[in-house]
Amino acid sequence: MAKGITDERYRQLLVILIEARKGIGLSQADVATKLNKPQQFVSRYELGERRLDVIEYLDIAAVLGLDALTTLLTVAESRPGGRGDSAP
């Protein structure tokens, strides 16, 4: 099982977060300000240099207007053996 920031599921989650940020017209600095974090925090997680913990993820999803659970389910269902895979 893949782990860490190299896991394809984590990469997919980052893509969703980046696209959501850009889709609502926020810069990394805008998101950082809303999170009360430095801009480098957003840059590092978007580049995969820093792994998000679950609480940080929940806060970021809220800032971006994402449903955190639905987003995670989308990522989980897209992988082989995920909820959407009918193979044994």
C-alpha positions in Angstrom: 0.0 0.0 0.0 1.4 3.4 -1.0 2.0 5.9 1.8 2.6 9.6 2.2 2.7 12.3 -0.4 3.6 10.0 -3.2 0.3 8.1 -2.9 -1.8 8.6 -6.0 -4.8 9.3 -3.8 -3.1 12.1 -2.0 -1.9 13.6 -5.3 -5.5 13.5 -6.5 -6.7 15.2 -3.4 -4.1 18.0 -4.0 -5.3 18.4 -7.5 -8.9 18.8 -6.3 -7.8 21.4 -3.7 -5.8 23.4 -6.2 -8.5 23.4 -8.8 -11.1 24.4 -6.2 -8.9 27.3 -5.1 -8.3 28.5 -8.7 -12.0 27.9 -9.5 -13.1 30.4 -6.9 -10.4 32.9 -7.9 -8.4 32.7 -4.7 -4.6 33.0 -4.6 -2.4 31.0 -2.3 -2.0 34.1 -0.2 -5.8 34.6 0.0 -6.3 31.0 1.3 -3.4 31.4 3.7 -4.9 34.6 5.1 -8.3 32.9 5.7 -6.5 30.1 7.5 -4.3 32.5 9.5 -1.2 30.8 8.1 1.7 32.0 6.0 1.4 31.8 2.2 4.3 29.2 2.2 1.9 26.8 4.1 -0.4 26.7 1.1 2.5 26.5 -1.4 4.1 23.6 0.4 1.0 21.5 0.6 0.0 22.2 -3.0 3.5 21.2 -4.2 3.4 18.0 -2.1 6.3 19.2 0.1 4.1 19.1 3.2 1.4 16.6 4.1 -1.9 17.8 5.5 -3.3 16.4 8.7 -7.1 15.8 8.9 -7.9 19.0 10.8 -5.9 21.1 8.4 -7.7 19.4 5.5 -11.1 20.2 7.1 -10.2 23.8 7.5 -8.9 24.1 3.9 -12.0 22.4 2.5 -14.2 24.9 4.4 -12.3 27.9 3.0 -12.6 26.5 -0.5 -16.3 25.7 -0.2 -15.8 22.0 -0.6 -17.7 19.3 1.2 -14.8 17.5 3.0 -16.5 14.1 3.2 -17.7 14.1 -0.4 -14.3 15.1 -1.6 -12.6 12.2 0.3 -15.2 9.7 -0.9 -14.5 10.8 -4.5 -10.8 10.2 -4.0 -11.4 6.8 -2.3 -13.8 5.6 -5.0 -11.4 6.4 -7.8 -8.7 3.9 -6.7 -8.7 0.1 -7.5 -10.4 -1.6 -4.6 -12.2 1.6 -3.6 -15.9 1.7 -2.9 -16.7 2.2 -6.5 -14.8 -0.8 -7.7 -16.9 -4.0 -8.1 -13.9 -6.3 -8.4 -13.4 -8.6 -5.3 
